[in-house]
Amino acid sequence: MSFKGLFIEQAHAEVGLVAVADVFGADGVGSDVLSMRKHNRVCFVVHWGVGATGVNKFTVEACDDVTPTNVTAIPFWYRTLVGGAAPGAVTYQGTPATGFSNTAGSNQIILIETTAALVKATGYNFVRLFADETTDSPVLGGVLAFLLEPRFAEDETSMVA
């Protein structure tokens, strides 16, 4: 049985922010910093269950190193999914510093995606998601990150089904 083409073979998953009761905090928080050297795209999956009144502004930042010492907001695309409703439209956020703010409410998923080309246009090779809690109200959630379109894909299909 061939596994080529499966999402789980094509994507590299990371925990960007561990799921906790007040994931975004009152002062804002950045996800783990990820290298874009081996992948063409990254998709951050922001998720929370409980948290009916919190509002967060999300920006994607190109970073010069893993600390990060310097950051620059970059463009990204996003889509919201709220409580089993139909997915929202894919929206391009071309004014990076403005970011995207969610609508208050529980049971949300926000998909935020950018490309290695947009990261590299800043002269940097790393990226993170930054969440600024603009309406301070704890949400129980976290952030996953999927590095997509590997530049140097390896054949890992030797598994036996």
C-alpha atoms as an extended CHARMM CRD file, in Angstrom:
* protein
*
       161  EXT
         1         1  MET       CA              0.0000000000        0.0000000000        0.0000000000  PROA      1               0.0000000000
         2         2  SER       CA              1.3870000000        3.4050000000       -1.0100000000  PROA      2               0.0000000000
         3         3  PHE       CA              1.3160000000        6.3080000000        1.4240000000  PROA      3               0.0000000000
         4         4  LYS       CA              2.5050000000        8.9490000000       -1.0650000000  PROA      4               0.0000000000
         5         5  GLY       CA              0.2290000000       11.9480000000       -1.2700000000  PROA      5               0.0000000000
         6         6  LEU       CA             -1.1650000000       11.6130000000        2.2450000000  PROA      6               0.0000000000
         7         7  PHE       CA             -1.2590000000       14.8700000000        4.1980000000  PROA      7               0.0000000000
         8         8  ILE       CA              0.5040000000       13.1870000000        7.1210000000  PROA      8               0.0000000000
         9         9  GLU       CA              3.3850000000       12.2990000000        4.7940000000  PROA      9               0.0000000000
        10        10  GLN       CA              3.5210000000       15.7540000000        3.1930000000  PROA      10              0.0000000000
        11        11  ALA       CA              3.3040000000       17.9390000000        6.3150000000  PROA      11              0.0000000000
        12        12  HSD       CA              5.6190000000       18.4090000000        9.2640000000  PROA      12              0.0000000000
        13        13  ALA       CA              3.5960000000       19.1200000000       12.4240000000  PROA      13              0.0000000000
        14        14  GLU       CA              4.7700000000       21.1930000000       15.3960000000  PROA      14              0.0000000000
        15        15  VAL       CA              3.0910000000       22.4440000000       18.5530000000  PROA      15              0.0000000000
        16        16  GLY       CA              3.2400000000       26.2240000000       18.2140000000  PROA      16              0.0000000000
        17        17  LEU       CA              1.6390000000       26.9640000000       21.5970000000  PROA      17              0.0000000000
        18        18  VAL       CA              0.7080000000       24.2510000000       24.0510000000  PROA      18              0.0000000000
        19        19  ALA       CA             -3.0160000000       24.1970000000       24.8230000000  PROA      19              0.0000000000
        20        20  VAL       CA             -3.6380000000       25.8800000000       28.1900000000  PROA      20              0.0000000000
        21        21  ALA       CA             -6.4170000000       27.7520000000       30.0040000000  PROA      21              0.0000000000
        22        22  ASP       CA             -5.1750000000       31.2680000000       29.0840000000  PROA      22              0.0000000000
        23        23  VAL       CA             -3.2200000000       30.5200000000       25.9340000000  PROA      23              0.0000000000
        24        24  PHE       CA             -2.7920000000       34.0960000000       24.6880000000  PROA      24              0.0000000000
        25        25  GLY       CA             -2.2490000000       35.8530000000       28.0390000000  PROA      25              0.0000000000
        26        26  ALA       CA             -2.8180000000       39.5360000000       28.7210000000  PROA      26              0.0000000000
        27        27  ASP       CA              0.4680000000       40.7010000000       27.1710000000  PROA      27              0.0000000000
        28        28  GLY       CA              0.3940000000       38.7430000000       23.9050000000  PROA      28              0.0000000000
        29        29  VAL       CA              2.4330000000       35.7080000000       23.0330000000  PROA      29              0.0000000000
        30        30  GLY       CA              4.3930000000       34.3610000000       20.0930000000  PROA      30              0.0000000000
        31        31  SER       CA              4.3370000000       30.7750000000       18.9370000000  PROA      31              0.0000000000
        32        32  ASP       CA              7.5080000000       28.7650000000       18.6650000000  PROA      32              0.0000000000
        33        33  VAL       CA              9.7470000000       30.0760000000       15.8780000000  PROA      33              0.0000000000
        34        34  LEU       CA              9.9390000000       27.7850000000       12.8370000000  PROA      34              0.0000000000
        35        35  SER       CA             12.5140000000       27.5730000000       10.0600000000  PROA      35              0.0000000000
        36        36  MET       CA             11.2000000000       27.9940000000        6.5190000000  PROA      36              0.0000000000
        37        37  ARG       CA             14.4170000000       26.7230000000        4.9130000000  PROA      37              0.0000000000
        38        38  LYS       CA             12.9930000000       23.2950000000        4.0280000000  PROA      38              0.0000000000
        39        39  HSD       CA              9.3270000000       24.1090000000        3.3280000000  PROA      39              0.0000000000
        40        40  ASN       CA              7.4230000000       26.4290000000        0.9950000000  PROA      40              0.0000000000
        41        41  ARG       CA              4.3940000000       27.1410000000        3.2080000000  PROA      41              0.0000000000
        42        42  VAL       CA              3.3160000000       27.1320000000        6.8390000000  PROA      42              0.0000000000
        43        43  CYS       CA             -0.2180000000       26.9170000000        8.2200000000  PROA      43              0.0000000000
        44        44  PHE       CA             -0.9050000000       27.8270000000       11.8360000000  PROA      44              0.0000000000
        45        45  VAL       CA             -4.0280000000       26.2060000000       13.2800000000  PROA      45              0.0000000000
        46        46  VAL       CA             -5.3180000000       28.3180000000       16.1710000000  PROA      46              0.0000000000
        47        47  HSD       CA             -7.9840000000       26.5230000000       18.2020000000  PROA      47              0.0000000000
        48        48  TRP       CA             -9.9750000000       27.0700000000       21.3670000000  PROA      48              0.0000000000
        49        49  GLY       CA            -13.0600000000       25.6900000000       23.0160000000  PROA      49              0.0000000000
        50        50  VAL       CA            -13.9710000000       27.7770000000       26.0400000000  PROA      50              0.0000000000
        51        51  GLY       CA            -13.6000000000       31.5510000000       25.8360000000  PROA      51              0.0000000000
        52        52  ALA       CA            -16.7320000000       33.4340000000       24.8490000000  PROA      52              0.0000000000
        53        53  THR       CA            -15.5210000000       37.0420000000       25.1560000000  PROA      53              0.0000000000
        54        54  GLY       CA            -11.8160000000       37.0960000000       24.2760000000  PROA      54              0.0000000000
        55        55  VAL       CA            -10.6110000000       38.9020000000       21.1660000000  PROA      55              0.0000000000
        56        56  ASN       CA             -7.1190000000       38.4290000000       19.7690000000  PROA      56              0.0000000000
        57        57  LYS       CA             -5.1980000000       40.1820000000       17.0230000000  PROA      57              0.0000000000
        58        58  PHE       CA             -3.0920000000       37.7000000000       15.0570000000  PROA      58              0.0000000000
        59        59  THR       CA             -0.0440000000       38.6760000000       13.0300000000  PROA      59              0.0000000000
        60        60  VAL       CA              2.5230000000       36.5500000000       11.2360000000  PROA      60              0.0000000000
        61        61  GLU       CA              6.1010000000       37.6270000000       11.8090000000  PROA      61              0.0000000000
        62        62  ALA       CA              9.2500000000       36.8350000000        9.8830000000  PROA      62              0.0000000000
        63        63  CYS       CA             12.0960000000       36.3650000000       12.3750000000  PROA      63              0.0000000000
        64        64  ASP       CA             15.8550000000       36.7280000000       11.9990000000  PROA      64              0.0000000000
        65        65  ASP       CA             16.6470000000       33.8640000000       14.3870000000  PROA      65              0.0000000000
        66        66  VAL       CA             14.9170000000       31.4690000000       16.7960000000  PROA      66              0.0000000000
        67        67  THR       CA             15.0530000000       33.8760000000       19.7550000000  PROA      67              0.0000000000
        68        68  PRO       CA             13.6680000000       35.9940000000       17.8530000000  PROA      68              0.0000000000
        69        69  THR       CA             15.9310000000       39.0440000000       18.0410000000  PROA      69              0.0000000000
        70        70  ASN       CA             14.1660000000       40.9810000000       15.2560000000  PROA      70              0.0000000000
        71        71  VAL       CA             10.7160000000       40.4900000000       13.7190000000  PROA      71              0.0000000000
        72        72  THR       CA              8.8310000000       41.9510000000       10.7610000000  PROA      72              0.0000000000
        73        73  ALA       CA              5.0990000000       41.4810000000       10.2040000000  PROA      73              0.0000000000
        74        74  ILE       CA              4.3540000000       39.8340000000        6.8400000000  PROA      74              0.0000000000
        75        75  PRO       CA              1.2190000000       39.1890000000        4.7340000000  PROA      75              0.0000000000
        76        76  PHE       CA             -0.8660000000       36.0630000000        5.2650000000  PROA      76              0.0000000000
        77        77  TRP       CA             -4.1590000000       34.3730000000        4.4230000000  PROA      77              0.0000000000
        78        78  TYR       CA             -6.7150000000       33.2860000000        7.0070000000  PROA      78              0.0000000000
        79        79  ARG       CA            -10.0040000000       31.4130000000        7.3210000000  PROA      79              0.0000000000
        80        80  THR       CA            -12.2470000000       31.0770000000       10.3720000000  PROA      80              0.0000000000
        81        81  LEU       CA            -14.3840000000       28.1170000000       11.4050000000  PROA      81              0.0000000000
        82        82  VAL       CA            -16.7850000000       28.7600000000       14.2610000000  PROA      82              0.0000000000
        83        83  GLY       CA            -18.7600000000       26.1230000000       16.1510000000  PROA      83              0.0000000000
        84        84  GLY       CA            -19.6740000000       23.7860000000       13.3120000000  PROA      84              0.0000000000
        85        85  ALA       CA            -20.8090000000       26.5560000000       10.9340000000  PROA      85              0.0000000000
        86        86  ALA       CA            -19.6580000000       26.6550000000        7.3190000000  PROA      86              0.0000000000
        87        87  PRO       CA            -16.0340000000       27.7780000000        6.9500000000  PROA      87              0.0000000000
        88        88  GLY       CA            -15.5030000000       31.4790000000        6.3970000000  PROA      88              0.0000000000
        89        89  ALA       CA            -14.0070000000       32.8670000000        3.2100000000  PROA      89              0.0000000000
        90        90  VAL       CA            -10.2590000000       32.7340000000        2.6610000000  PROA      90              0.0000000000
        91        91  THR       CA             -9.0690000000       36.3030000000        3.2070000000  PROA      91              0.0000000000
        92        92  TYR       CA             -5.7200000000       37.8380000000        2.2900000000  PROA      92              0.0000000000
        93        93  GLN       CA             -4.2700000000       40.1190000000        4.9580000000  PROA      93              0.0000000000
        94        94  GLY       CA             -1.9700000000       42.2470000000        2.8290000000  PROA      94              0.0000000000
        95        95  THR       CA             -1.4790000000       44.9140000000        5.4990000000  PROA      95              0.0000000000
        96        96  PRO       CA              0.5850000000       42.7620000000        7.8700000000  PROA      96              0.0000000000
        97        97  ALA       CA              0.9020000000       45.1410000000       10.8300000000  PROA      97              0.0000000000
        98        98  THR       CA             -2.8970000000       45.4530000000       11.0020000000  PROA      98              0.0000000000
        99        99  GLY       CA             -3.2250000000       41.7320000000       11.5920000000  PROA      99              0.0000000000
       100       100  PHE       CA             -6.5270000000       39.9100000000       11.8860000000  PROA      100             0.0000000000
       101       101  SER       CA             -8.8330000000       40.0200000000       14.9260000000  PROA      101             0.0000000000
       102       102  ASN       CA            -11.2310000000       37.1990000000       15.6830000000  PROA      102             0.0000000000
       103       103  THR       CA            -14.8790000000       37.6410000000       16.6100000000  PROA      103             0.0000000000
       104       104  ALA       CA            -15.4910000000       36.8670000000       20.2970000000  PROA      104             0.0000000000
       105       105  GLY       CA            -16.9640000000       33.4170000000       20.8790000000  PROA      105             0.0000000000
       106       106  SER       CA            -16.2410000000       29.8700000000       21.9580000000  PROA      106             0.0000000000
       107       107  ASN       CA            -15.4100000000       26.8370000000       19.7970000000  PROA      107             0.0000000000
       108       108  GLN       CA            -13.2610000000       28.4120000000       17.0750000000  PROA      108             0.0000000000
       109       109  ILE       CA            -10.5820000000       27.3570000000       14.6430000000  PROA      109             0.0000000000
       110       110  ILE       CA             -8.5830000000       29.9050000000       12.6810000000  PROA      110             0.0000000000
       111       111  LEU       CA             -6.3010000000       28.7900000000        9.8580000000  PROA      111             0.0000000000
       112       112  ILE       CA             -3.4680000000       31.2390000000        9.1340000000  PROA      112             0.0000000000
       113       113  GLU       CA             -1.1050000000       30.5670000000        6.2500000000  PROA      113             0.0000000000
       114       114  THR       CA              1.9010000000       32.2480000000        4.6770000000  PROA      114             0.0000000000
       115       115  THR       CA              4.7060000000       31.3280000000        2.2920000000  PROA      115             0.0000000000
       116       116  ALA       CA              8.4660000000       30.9860000000        2.5010000000  PROA      116             0.0000000000
       117       117  ALA       CA              8.7150000000       33.5970000000       -0.2710000000  PROA      117             0.0000000000
       118       118  LEU       CA              6.9690000000       36.1880000000        1.9240000000  PROA      118             0.0000000000
       119       119  VAL       CA              9.2600000000       35.2880000000        4.8420000000  PROA      119             0.0000000000
       120       120  LYS       CA             12.4040000000       35.4270000000        2.6980000000  PROA      120             0.0000000000
       121       121  ALA       CA             11.3870000000       38.7830000000        1.1810000000  PROA      121             0.0000000000
       122       122  THR       CA             12.2780000000       40.2890000000        4.5820000000  PROA      122             0.0000000000
       123       123  GLY       CA             15.7680000000       38.7670000000        4.4650000000  PROA      123             0.0000000000
       124       124  TYR       CA             14.8430000000       36.3480000000        7.2760000000  PROA      124             0.0000000000
       125       125  ASN       CA             14.3710000000       32.5490000000        7.2790000000  PROA      125             0.0000000000
       126       126  PHE       CA             12.1710000000       31.9910000000       10.3300000000  PROA      126             0.0000000000
       127       127  VAL       CA              8.4950000000       32.6060000000       11.1070000000  PROA      127             0.0000000000
       128       128  ARG       CA              6.1030000000       32.6840000000       14.0550000000  PROA      128             0.0000000000
       129       129  LEU       CA              2.5070000000       33.5560000000       14.8100000000  PROA      129             0.0000000000
       130       130  PHE       CA              1.9430000000       36.3600000000       17.3090000000  PROA      130             0.0000000000
       131       131  ALA       CA             -1.3270000000       36.7380000000       19.2240000000  PROA      131             0.0000000000
       132       132  ASP       CA             -2.1550000000       39.9550000000       21.0500000000  PROA      132             0.0000000000
       133       133  GLU       CA             -5.1060000000       39.6000000000       23.4190000000  PROA      133             0.0000000000
       134       134  THR       CA             -6.8630000000       42.9140000000       22.7040000000  PROA      134             0.0000000000
       135       135  THR       CA             -9.8850000000       42.0100000000       24.8650000000  PROA      135             0.0000000000
       136       136  ASP       CA             -8.4720000000       40.3160000000       27.9500000000  PROA      136             0.0000000000
       137       137  SER       CA            -10.5430000000       37.2100000000       28.5370000000  PROA      137             0.0000000000
       138       138  PRO       CA             -8.8820000000       33.8070000000       28.8580000000  PROA      138             0.0000000000
       139       139  VAL       CA             -9.5150000000       31.1770000000       26.2040000000  PROA      139             0.0000000000
       140       140  LEU       CA             -8.7250000000       27.4770000000       26.5710000000  PROA      140             0.0000000000
       141       141  GLY       CA             -6.8030000000       26.6120000000       23.4340000000  PROA      141             0.0000000000
       142       142  GLY       CA             -3.5170000000       26.3240000000       21.5910000000  PROA      142             0.0000000000
       143       143  VAL       CA             -1.7290000000       26.6090000000       18.2590000000  PROA      143             0.0000000000
       144       144  LEU       CA             -0.5200000000       23.8610000000       15.9420000000  PROA      144             0.0000000000
       145       145  ALA       CA              1.7970000000       24.5900000000       13.0210000000  PROA      145             0.0000000000
       146       146  PHE       CA              2.0740000000       22.5700000000        9.8240000000  PROA      146             0.0000000000
       147       147  LEU       CA              5.0970000000       23.0920000000        7.6000000000  PROA      147             0.0000000000
       148       148  LEU       CA              3.9300000000       22.2260000000        4.0790000000  PROA      148             0.0000000000
       149       149  GLU       CA              5.3750000000       21.5710000000        0.6270000000  PROA      149             0.0000000000
       150       150  PRO       CA              8.7640000000       20.2150000000        1.6270000000  PROA      150             0.0000000000
       151       151  ARG       CA             11.5330000000       21.2990000000       -0.7290000000  PROA      151             0.0000000000
       152       152  PHE       CA             13.4740000000       18.0830000000       -0.2950000000  PROA      152             0.0000000000
       153       153  ALA       CA             10.8320000000       15.4020000000        0.2230000000  PROA      153             0.0000000000
       154       154  GLU       CA             12.1100000000       12.0710000000        1.4800000000  PROA      154             0.0000000000
       155       155  ASP       CA             10.4640000000        8.7620000000        0.7480000000  PROA      155             0.0000000000
       156       156  GLU       CA              9.1180000000        7.5240000000        4.0760000000  PROA      156             0.0000000000
       157       157  THR       CA              6.7290000000        4.9860000000        2.5730000000  PROA      157             0.0000000000
       158       158  SER       CA              8.5490000000        1.8960000000        3.7110000000  PROA      158             0.0000000000
       159       159  MET       CA              5.8900000000        1.3780000000        6.3820000000  PROA      159             0.0000000000
       160       160  VAL       CA              3.8660000000       -1.8140000000        6.1770000000  PROA      160             0.0000000000
       161       161  ALA       CA              0.1070000000       -1.4050000000        6.3920000000  PROA      161             0.0000000000
